[in-house]
Amino acid sequence: MGLLGGLTLEQMSRLSDDELNELEALLSAKERDENFAKAKSNMLSFAKYLRPNNIYSGHVLVYFEVLNLFANGVIKRLMVTIPPQHFKSTGSTELLPAFLLGLNPDLNIAIASYSATFAKKFNRKIQRIIDDKDYHNIFPETTLANNNFNDFNSKGYLRTAEEFEIVNASGSLKAVGRGGALTGSPVDVMILDDLYKDYEEANSPIIRQAVIDWYTTVIKTRLHNDSQELIVFTRWHEEDLIGWLEEKEEVITLESFDDLENIPKGAWVKINFEAIKETAPTKIDPRNIGEALFPLKHDLDKLLKTRALDIENFNCLYQGNPISKEGLMYSTFKTYKHLPELREIKNATDTADTGKDFLCSITYALPLAWDDNQIYILDVIYTQAPMEITEPMVINMLNKWRVSEADIESNNGGRGFARTIQKGVRTVVNSYPQRSNKESRIYSNRAKVNRDIVFPDDWATRWPEFYAHVTRFKKKFKANKTDDGVDCITMVIERSDEGFRVEDIEIDND
């Protein structure tokens, strides 16, 4: 047909169905040939050649690039946390080992999971990949015993559900369950895929310690100077193996591939794929806050419904950010669908002290009913933008809601911010100095926050970064990246109506 490249949409529209099918076939064949040419050295091309029907877009491209860097020795120690059904095991525990053995048939690889039965499934899947004719086309030197492609005697080479050896090479792969033995040859590549079966296991201090003991006394003893380690988890607990390693060893969160040039020797490289983006965009993950990781399979609506069922488990499995319920400052917040009649709308604003701090401005309403002690959150500004941007944002919010009174924290430049705001609004603007210790204020008001504050039922999508920082705020203050959101909520409690509640009124019965 001679029209393989450079067709305009208008030209495409003139093609018949048969011509379109022919073009599609030609394009597919061309792409397949290109992937085959690169498959000997590139993990993504290898995957596309063997599994052309998989979805290769978004985070999958980044994931396979990271695995490719690991396979080619650029990354020695790698942690990947990724939600379920997001290509986790397909990439790291099925395709990667086969690719590694193709690159080097002399490698000794070990794969471990929470049970021997589960680990054996990975072993069988890897064997099927290596037995595939397409794999043989790429790596003809990497074959297994009883493989149809062998034209030589493979008798004597091990091939079981637990372990197999590469024919005419010294390489092997062994699959073990958690706690299993790794006797024999040193391990060149160790892959740990989901060492905890479920929430119950991960929440057992005995099992968590058993995993750590097994890692230190069995796995580490089989590794040598050039060994590589890959840990790929959906997380269940903040004190799992990854959490323990983060406390004991140097772990660098990868934000750009350029960062790899400065990774200290022996350090772990970590990448966390959040199902719903809650952290600032990076070159590795350029999504905007609030966007889904894999919308073709798990769209935002589905993820939000999953989160609503159990937020703690969602933070573990889908966000890679486990926090025990006992370690959180707040319990589940109240929400509303419809507002009651209101008597007053007010605002509390905590200005940013430094460029890394967040400005947090919360507009809230007090109900008309004398027996309703709830504080209804109407609007939130939560940003690290500079003052020249945040000043008009706050002015617009105060005018939009016709706020009667605004309290602006006056420490560290807040007084000047308040003067600027006052010029653009009819609201009564107060400079409000914080005199007491921030930590003690937040902690002492935590019960009132949970008791009195009511958010809109969709606040997780309206203000995703604010939502994440508030709902995941830990009692251990140093473990939090920022306290600006919870500080402002505390300010709302303190300034709402000077703290009086119906049940606090003494009734004179005389």
PADRENNU-675617 format. One record per residue (C-alpha): residue in one letter; y, x, z. Coordinates in steps of 0.25 Angstrom, whole numbers. Each point is the difference from the previous one (the first is absolute). Last residue first. Layout:
BEGIN
+-------+-------+-------+-------+
| vexba |     y |     x |     z |
+-------+-------+-------+-------+
|     a |     Y |     X |     Z |
...
+-------+-------+-------+-------+
This chain:
BEGIN
+-------+-------+-------+-------+
| vexba |     y |     x |     z |
+-------+-------+-------+-------+
|     d |   111 |  -135 |   364 |
|     n |   -10 |     4 |   -10 |
|     d |     8 |    11 |    -5 |
|     i |    -7 |     6 |   -13 |
|     e |     0 |    15 |    -2 |
|     i |     2 |     4 |   -14 |
|     d |   -10 |    11 |    -5 |
|     e |    -9 |   -10 |    -7 |
|     v |    11 |    -4 |    -9 |
|     r |     2 |    14 |    -4 |
|     f |    12 |     9 |     1 |
|     g |     1 |    13 |    -6 |
|     e |    14 |     3 |    -4 |
|     d |    -1 |   -10 |   -11 |
|     s |    -6 |     9 |   -11 |
|     r |     6 |    13 |     5 |
|     e |   -12 |     6 |     7 |
|     i |   -11 |    -6 |    -9 |
|     v |     7 |     3 |   -13 |
|     m |     2 |    15 |     6 |
|     t |   -15 |     1 |     2 |
|     i |    -2 |    -5 |   -15 |
|     c |    10 |    11 |    -4 |
|     d |    -8 |    11 |     8 |
|     v |   -13 |    -5 |    -6 |
|     g |     5 |     2 |   -14 |
|     d |     7 |    14 |     3 |
|     d |   -13 |     6 |     7 |
|     t |    -4 |     9 |   -11 |
|     k |   -12 |     9 |    -3 |
|     n |    -8 |    -5 |    12 |
|     a |   -10 |     9 |     7 |
|     k |    11 |     5 |     9 |
|     f |     2 |   -14 |     6 |
|     k |   -15 |    -2 |     5 |
|     k |     1 |   -15 |     1 |
|     k |    -1 |     0 |   -15 |
|     f |     8 |    -8 |   -10 |
|     r |   -10 |    -6 |   -10 |
|     t |     6 |   -14 |    -1 |
|     v |    15 |     6 |     0 |
|     h |    -2 |    11 |   -10 |
|     a |    -8 |    -8 |   -10 |
|     y |     9 |   -12 |     1 |
|     f |    13 |     8 |    -2 |
|     e |    -7 |     6 |   -12 |
|     p |    -5 |   -13 |    -6 |
|     w |    13 |    -8 |     2 |
|     r |    -1 |   -13 |    -8 |
|     t |   -15 |     2 |    -3 |
|     a |    -4 |     2 |    15 |
|     w |    10 |   -10 |     4 |
|     d |    -7 |   -11 |    -7 |
|     d |    -2 |    -9 |    12 |
|     p |    15 |     2 |     4 |
|     f |     1 |     7 |    13 |
|     v |     0 |    -5 |    15 |
|     i |     5 |     8 |    11 |
|     d |    -1 |    -6 |    14 |
|     r |   -14 |     4 |     6 |
|     n |    -3 |    12 |    -8 |
|     v |    13 |     6 |     2 |
|     k |     1 |    -4 |    15 |
|     a |   -13 |     7 |     3 |
|     r |     5 |    13 |    -7 |
|     n |    13 |     0 |     8 |
|     s |    -4 |    11 |    10 |
|     y |    -6 |     9 |   -11 |
|     i |    12 |    -1 |    -9 |
|     r |    10 |     2 |    10 |
|     s |    -8 |    11 |     7 |
|     e |    -1 |     8 |   -13 |
|     k |    15 |    -2 |    -4 |
|     n |     5 |     6 |    14 |
|     s |    12 |    -8 |     5 |
|     r |    14 |     0 |    -5 |
|     q |     0 |    -6 |   -14 |
|     p |    14 |    -3 |    -4 |
|     y |     3 |   -13 |    -7 |
|     s |    12 |    -1 |    -9 |
|     n |     3 |   -14 |    -2 |
|     v |     3 |    -8 |   -13 |
|     v |     5 |   -14 |     0 |
|     t |    -4 |    -5 |   -13 |
|     r |    11 |    -3 |   -10 |
|     v |    -5 |    11 |    -9 |
|     g |     5 |    12 |    -9 |
|     k |     9 |     8 |    10 |
|     q |   -10 |    -2 |    11 |
|     i |   -10 |     8 |    -7 |
|     t |     9 |    12 |    -1 |
|     r |     3 |     0 |    14 |
|     a |   -15 |    -2 |     4 |
|     f |    -4 |    12 |    -8 |
|     g |    11 |     8 |     7 |
|     r |    -6 |    -4 |    13 |
|     g |   -14 |     3 |    -4 |
|     g |     3 |    15 |    -3 |
|     n |   -10 |     6 |    10 |
|     n |    -1 |   -12 |    10 |
|     s |     7 |   -13 |    -3 |
|     e |   -12 |    -9 |    -1 |
|     i |     6 |   -12 |    -8 |
|     d |     0 |   -14 |     7 |
|     a |     4 |   -11 |   -10 |
|     e |     5 |   -13 |     3 |
|     s |     2 |   -14 |    -8 |
|     v |    -9 |     4 |   -12 |
|     r |     4 |    -8 |   -12 |
|     w |   -14 |     2 |    -5 |
|     k |     5 |     6 |   -14 |
|     n |    12 |     6 |     7 |
|     l |    -8 |     8 |     9 |
|     m |   -10 |     4 |   -10 |
|     n |    11 |     4 |   -10 |
|     i |     7 |     9 |    10 |
|     v |   -13 |     6 |     4 |
|     m |    -3 |     4 |   -15 |
|     p |    15 |     5 |    -2 |
|     e |    -2 |    10 |    12 |
|     t |   -14 |     4 |    -4 |
|     i |     4 |     6 |   -13 |
|     e |    11 |     9 |     4 |
|     m |    -7 |     3 |    13 |
|     p |   -12 |     7 |    -8 |
|     a |   -13 |    -7 |    -2 |
|     q |   -11 |     2 |    10 |
|     t |    -3 |   -15 |     0 |
|     y |    -4 |   -13 |     8 |
|     i |     9 |   -12 |    -2 |
|     v |    -6 |   -12 |     6 |
|     d |     2 |   -15 |    -1 |
|     l |    -2 |   -13 |     7 |
|     i |    -8 |     4 |    13 |
|     y |    -1 |   -12 |     9 |
|     i |     2 |     2 |    15 |
|     q |    -9 |    -9 |     9 |
|     n |     5 |    -6 |    13 |
|     d |    -1 |   -15 |    -4 |
|     d |     3 |    -9 |    12 |
|     w |    15 |    -2 |    -3 |
|     a |    -3 |    -3 |   -15 |
|     l |    11 |     6 |    -9 |
|     p |    -8 |    12 |    -4 |
|     l |     5 |    14 |     0 |
|     a |     0 |     7 |   -13 |
|     y |    -2 |    14 |    -4 |
|     t |     6 |    11 |   -10 |
|     i |    -7 |    13 |     2 |
|     s |     7 |    13 |    -5 |
|     c |    -9 |    13 |     0 |
|     l |     6 |    13 |    -5 |
|     f |   -12 |     9 |    -1 |
|     d |     1 |    15 |     4 |
|     k |    -4 |    11 |    -9 |
|     g |    15 |     3 |    -4 |
|     t |     4 |     0 |    14 |
|     d |     5 |    -9 |    11 |
|     a |    -2 |   -13 |    -8 |
|     t |     7 |   -13 |     5 |
|     d |    -7 |   -10 |     9 |
|     t |     5 |   -14 |    -3 |
|     a |    -1 |   -13 |     7 |
|     n |     4 |   -13 |    -6 |
|     k |     3 |   -14 |     5 |
|     i |    -2 |   -14 |    -6 |
|     e |     3 |   -12 |    10 |
|     r |    -4 |   -14 |     4 |
|     l |   -12 |    -2 |   -10 |
|     e |    -8 |   -12 |    -3 |
|     p |   -15 |     5 |    -2 |
|     l |    -4 |     9 |   -11 |
|     h |   -12 |    -2 |    -8 |
|     k |   -12 |     9 |    -3 |
|     y |     0 |     8 |    13 |
|     t |    -7 |    12 |     5 |
|     k |    -4 |     5 |    13 |
|     f |    -4 |    15 |     1 |
|     t |   -14 |     6 |     3 |
|     s |     0 |    10 |    11 |
|     y |    10 |    10 |     2 |
|     m |     1 |    15 |     5 |
|     l |   -13 |     3 |    -7 |
|     g |   -10 |    10 |     7 |
|     e |   -10 |   -11 |     6 |
|     k |    -1 |    -6 |   -14 |
|     s |    -5 |    13 |    -5 |
|     i |     8 |     6 |   -12 |
|     p |    -6 |     3 |   -13 |
|     n |     9 |     4 |   -12 |
|     g |    -9 |     1 |   -12 |
|     q |     7 |   -12 |    -6 |
|     y |   -12 |    -8 |    -5 |
|     l |   -11 |     3 |    10 |
|     c |     8 |     3 |    13 |
|     n |    13 |    -8 |    -2 |
|     f |    -8 |   -12 |    -5 |
|     n |    -9 |     1 |    13 |
|     e |    12 |    -1 |     9 |
|     i |     6 |   -11 |    -9 |
|     d |   -12 |    -9 |     1 |
|     l |     0 |   -13 |    -9 |
|     a |    15 |     1 |    -4 |
|     r |    -3 |    14 |    -6 |
|     t |   -11 |    -6 |    -9 |
|     k |    10 |   -11 |    -5 |
|     l |    11 |    11 |    -2 |
|     l |   -10 |     8 |    -9 |
|     k |    -4 |   -12 |    -8 |
|     d |    15 |    -3 |    -3 |
|     l |     3 |    14 |    -3 |
|     d |   -11 |     1 |   -11 |
|     h |   -14 |     7 |     2 |
|     k |    -7 |     2 |   -13 |
|     l |    11 |     2 |   -10 |
|     p |    10 |     2 |    11 |
|     f |    -6 |    13 |     4 |
|     l |    10 |     6 |    10 |
|     a |     9 |   -12 |     3 |
|     e |    15 |     1 |     1 |
|     g |     8 |    -2 |    13 |
|     i |     7 |    13 |     0 |
|     n |     2 |     5 |   -14 |
|     r |   -11 |     7 |    -7 |
|     p |     2 |    15 |    -3 |
|     d |   -13 |     5 |     7 |
|     i |    -2 |    15 |    -3 |
|     k |    14 |     2 |    -4 |
|     t |     4 |    -7 |    13 |
|     p |     5 |   -14 |     3 |
|     a |     4 |    -3 |    15 |
|     t |   -11 |    -6 |     9 |
|     e |    -5 |   -14 |     0 |
|     k |    -7 |    -2 |   -13 |
|     i |   -11 |   -10 |     1 |
|     a |   -14 |     5 |    -2 |
|     e |     4 |    13 |     5 |
|     f |    -6 |    12 |    -6 |
|     n |     0 |    12 |     9 |
|     i |     0 |    14 |    -5 |
|     k |    -4 |    12 |     9 |
|     v |    -1 |    15 |    -3 |
|     w |    -6 |     7 |    12 |
|     a |     5 |    14 |     3 |
|     g |   -10 |    12 |     0 |
|     k |    11 |     9 |    -8 |
|     p |    13 |    -6 |     1 |
|     i |     4 |   -10 |   -11 |
|     n |    13 |     5 |    -7 |
|     e |    -4 |    -1 |   -15 |
|     l |    -7 |   -13 |     3 |
|     d |    14 |    -7 |     3 |
|     d |     2 |     0 |   -15 |
|     f |   -10 |   -11 |    -1 |
|     s |    10 |    -9 |     7 |
|     e |    -1 |    -8 |    13 |
|     l |   -13 |     6 |     6 |
|     t |    -1 |    -1 |    15 |
|     i |    -3 |    13 |     6 |
|     v |   -10 |     1 |    11 |
|     e |    -1 |    12 |    10 |
|     e |   -11 |    -1 |    10 |
|     k |    -4 |    -6 |    13 |
|     e |     8 |   -12 |     1 |
|     e |    -1 |    -4 |   -15 |
|     l |   -15 |     4 |     1 |
|     w |    -2 |   -11 |    11 |
|     g |     7 |   -11 |    -8 |
|     i |    -8 |     4 |   -12 |
|     l |   -13 |    -1 |     9 |
|     d |     3 |   -13 |     6 |
|     e |    11 |    -1 |    11 |
|     e |     9 |    -9 |    -7 |
|     h |   -11 |   -10 |    -3 |
|     w |    -6 |    -7 |   -12 |
|     r |     4 |     8 |   -12 |
|     t |    -5 |    -2 |   -14 |
|     f |    -4 |    14 |    -2 |
|     v |    -2 |    12 |   -10 |
|     i |    -2 |    14 |     7 |
|     l |    -1 |    11 |   -10 |
|     e |    -4 |    14 |     4 |
|     q |    -1 |    13 |    -8 |
|     s |    -7 |    13 |     3 |
|     d |     6 |    13 |    -3 |
|     n |    -1 |     6 |    13 |
|     h |   -14 |    -6 |     4 |
|     l |    -4 |   -14 |     5 |
|     r |   -14 |    -3 |     6 |
|     t |     5 |     2 |    14 |
|     k |    12 |    -9 |    -2 |
|     i |    -9 |   -12 |    -3 |
|     v |   -10 |     1 |    11 |
|     t |     7 |     4 |    13 |
|     t |    15 |    -4 |    -3 |
|     y |    -3 |   -12 |    -9 |
|     w |   -11 |    -5 |     9 |
|     d |     8 |     1 |    12 |
|     i |    11 |    -7 |    -6 |
|     v |    -9 |   -12 |    -5 |
|     a |    -6 |    -1 |    14 |
|     q |    13 |    -1 |     6 |
|     r |     4 |   -12 |    -9 |
|     i |   -14 |    -6 |     3 |
|     i |     2 |     1 |    15 |
|     p |    14 |    -4 |     0 |
|     s |    -4 |   -13 |    -7 |
|     n |    11 |    -6 |    -8 |
|     a |    -4 |     6 |   -13 |
|     e |   -14 |    -6 |     1 |
|     e |     5 |   -14 |     3 |
|     y |    10 |     1 |   -11 |
|     d |   -10 |     3 |   -11 |
|     k |   -10 |    10 |    -5 |
|     y |     7 |    13 |     4 |
|     l |    -2 |    13 |    -7 |
|     d |     6 |    -6 |   -13 |
|     d |    -1 |    11 |   -10 |
|     l |    -1 |    14 |     4 |
|     i |    -2 |    10 |   -12 |
|     m |    -3 |    15 |     3 |
|     v |     0 |    10 |   -11 |
|     d |    -6 |    14 |     0 |
|     v |   -10 |    -3 |    11 |
|     p |    -8 |    11 |     5 |
|     s |   -15 |     0 |    -3 |
|     g |   -10 |    -6 |     9 |
|     t |     2 |   -10 |    12 |
|     l |    10 |   -11 |    -1 |
|     a |    -6 |   -10 |    10 |
|     g |     5 |   -14 |     1 |
|     g |    10 |    -5 |    11 |
|     r |     7 |    -9 |   -10 |
|     g |   -10 |    -3 |   -12 |
|     v |    -4 |    11 |   -10 |
|     a |     1 |     2 |   -15 |
|     k |    -4 |    14 |    -5 |
|     l |     5 |     5 |   -14 |
|     s |    -5 |    13 |    -6 |
|     g |     4 |    12 |    -8 |
|     s |    -9 |    12 |    -2 |
|     a |    -2 |    -1 |   -15 |
|     n |   -11 |    -2 |   -10 |
|     v |    -2 |   -15 |     4 |
|     i |    11 |    -5 |     9 |
|     e |    -6 |    -4 |    13 |
|     f |    -1 |   -14 |     7 |
|     e |     1 |    -5 |    14 |
|     e |    -1 |   -13 |     8 |
|     a |    -5 |   -10 |   -10 |
|     t |    -9 |    11 |    -6 |
|     r |     0 |    11 |   -10 |
|     l |    -5 |    14 |     3 |
|     y |    -3 |    10 |   -11 |
|     g |   -14 |     4 |     0 |
|     k |    -3 |    -5 |   -14 |
|     s |    12 |     1 |    -9 |
|     n |    -8 |     6 |   -12 |
|     f |     9 |     1 |   -12 |
|     d |     6 |   -10 |   -11 |
|     n |     8 |    -7 |    11 |
|     f |     8 |   -12 |    -6 |
|     n |    -9 |   -11 |     5 |
|     n |     2 |     5 |    14 |
|     n |   -12 |     1 |     9 |
|     a |     6 |    10 |     8 |
|     l |    16 |     0 |    -1 |
|     t |     9 |     6 |   -10 |
|     t |    13 |     8 |     0 |
|     e |     0 |     9 |   -12 |
|     p |     4 |   -11 |   -10 |
|     f |    13 |    -3 |     7 |
|     i |     8 |    -9 |   -10 |
|     n |   -10 |    -6 |    -9 |
|     h |   -10 |    -1 |    12 |
|     y |    10 |    -8 |     7 |
|     d |     1 |   -10 |   -12 |
|     k |   -16 |     0 |     0 |
|     d |     0 |    -5 |    15 |
|     d |   -10 |     7 |     9 |
|     i |    12 |     7 |     7 |
|     i |     7 |   -14 |     3 |
|     r |   -14 |    -6 |     4 |
|     q |    -2 |    12 |    10 |
|     i |    14 |    -3 |     6 |
|     k |    -3 |   -14 |     2 |
|     r |   -13 |     3 |     7 |
|     n |     7 |    10 |     9 |
|     f |    11 |   -10 |     4 |
|     k |   -10 |   -10 |     3 |
|     k |    -7 |    10 |     9 |
|     a |    13 |     2 |     8 |
|     f |    -1 |   -15 |     4 |
|     t |   -14 |     1 |     4 |
|     a |     3 |    12 |     8 |
|     s |    10 |    -7 |     8 |
|     y |    15 |     2 |     3 |
|     s |     2 |     9 |   -12 |
|     a |    -2 |    14 |    -4 |
|     i |     0 |     8 |   -13 |
|     a |    -5 |    14 |    -1 |
|     i |     3 |     9 |   -12 |
|     n |    -6 |    13 |    -4 |
|     l |     6 |     6 |   -12 |
|     d |    -8 |     8 |   -10 |
|     p |     1 |   -10 |   -12 |
|     n |    15 |     3 |     0 |
|     l |    10 |    -9 |    -9 |
|     g |   -11 |   -10 |    -2 |
|     l |    -4 |     0 |    15 |
|     l |    15 |    -3 |     3 |
|     f |     0 |   -11 |   -10 |
|     a |   -12 |    -7 |     6 |
|     p |     5 |     2 |    14 |
|     l |    14 |    -6 |    -4 |
|     l |    -6 |   -12 |    -7 |
|     e |    -8 |    -6 |    11 |
|     t |     6 |     3 |    14 |
|     s |    15 |     3 |    -3 |
|     g |     3 |    -9 |   -12 |
|     t |    -9 |   -12 |     1 |
|     s |     1 |     1 |    15 |
|     k |    15 |    -3 |     1 |
|     f |     2 |    -8 |   -13 |
|     h |     9 |   -10 |     7 |
|     q |   -10 |   -10 |     5 |
|     p |     2 |     3 |    15 |
|     p |    14 |     7 |     3 |
|     i |     3 |    15 |    -1 |
|     t |     1 |    12 |     9 |
|     v |    -2 |    13 |    -6 |
|     m |    -2 |    13 |     7 |
|     l |    -1 |    13 |    -7 |
|     r |    -4 |    14 |     3 |
|     k |    -1 |    11 |   -11 |
|     i |    11 |    -6 |   -10 |
|     v |     2 |     9 |   -12 |
|     g |   -15 |     2 |    -1 |
|     n |    -3 |    -7 |   -14 |
|     a |    -7 |   -11 |     7 |
|     f |    11 |    -2 |    10 |
|     l |    11 |     0 |   -11 |
|     n |    -9 |   -10 |    -8 |
|     l |    -1 |    -9 |    13 |
|     v |    15 |     0 |     1 |
|     e |     1 |    -4 |   -15 |
|     f |   -10 |   -11 |     2 |
|     y |     8 |    -6 |    11 |
|     v |    13 |     1 |    -7 |
|     l |    -6 |    -7 |   -12 |
|     v |    -7 |   -11 |     8 |
|     h |    13 |    -2 |     8 |
|     g |     7 |    -6 |   -12 |
|     s |   -10 |    -2 |   -12 |
|     y |   -14 |     3 |    -4 |
|     i |    -8 |   -13 |     0 |
|     n |   -14 |     3 |    -2 |
|     n |    -6 |    -4 |   -14 |
|     p |    -1 |    14 |    -5 |
|     r |    -9 |     5 |    11 |
|     l |    -7 |    13 |    -5 |
|     y |    11 |     4 |    -9 |
|     k |    11 |    -5 |     9 |
|     a |    -6 |     7 |    12 |
|     f |     0 |    13 |    -7 |
|     s |    14 |    -1 |    -5 |
|     l |     4 |    -3 |    14 |
|     m |    -7 |    12 |     6 |
|     n |     5 |    10 |   -10 |
|     s |    -7 |    13 |    -4 |
|     k |   -13 |    -4 |    -8 |
|     a |     6 |   -14 |    -3 |
|     k |    11 |     5 |    -8 |
|     a |    -7 |     0 |   -14 |
|     f |    -7 |   -13 |     4 |
|     n |    12 |    -7 |     4 |
|     e |     7 |     3 |   -13 |
|     d |   -13 |    -5 |    -8 |
|     r |     0 |   -13 |     9 |
|     e |    15 |    -2 |    -3 |
|     k |    -2 |     1 |   -15 |
|     a |   -12 |    -9 |     0 |
|     s |     8 |   -10 |     8 |
|     l |    11 |     1 |   -10 |
|     l |    -9 |    -2 |   -12 |
|     a |    -7 |   -12 |     7 |
|     e |    13 |    -6 |     3 |
|     l |     5 |     2 |   -15 |
|     e |   -13 |    -6 |    -5 |
|     n |     2 |   -12 |     9 |
|     l |    14 |    -2 |    -4 |
|     e |    -4 |     1 |   -15 |
|     d |   -11 |   -10 |     2 |
|     d |    10 |    -9 |     7 |
|     s |    10 |     1 |   -11 |
|     l |    12 |     9 |     1 |
|     r |    14 |    -5 |    -3 |
|     s |     4 |    -1 |    15 |
|     m |    -4 |    15 |     2 |
|     q |    11 |     4 |   -11 |
|     e |    10 |    -8 |     7 |
|     l |    -4 |     6 |    14 |
|     t |     2 |    14 |    -7 |
|     l |   -12 |     9 |    -4 |
|     g |     2 |    15 |     2 |
|     g |   -14 |     4 |     2 |
|     l |   -14 |    -4 |    -6 |
|     l |     5 |    -7 |   -13 |
|     g |    -9 |     8 |   -10 |
|     m |    -9 |   -12 |    -2 |
+-------+-------+-------+-------+
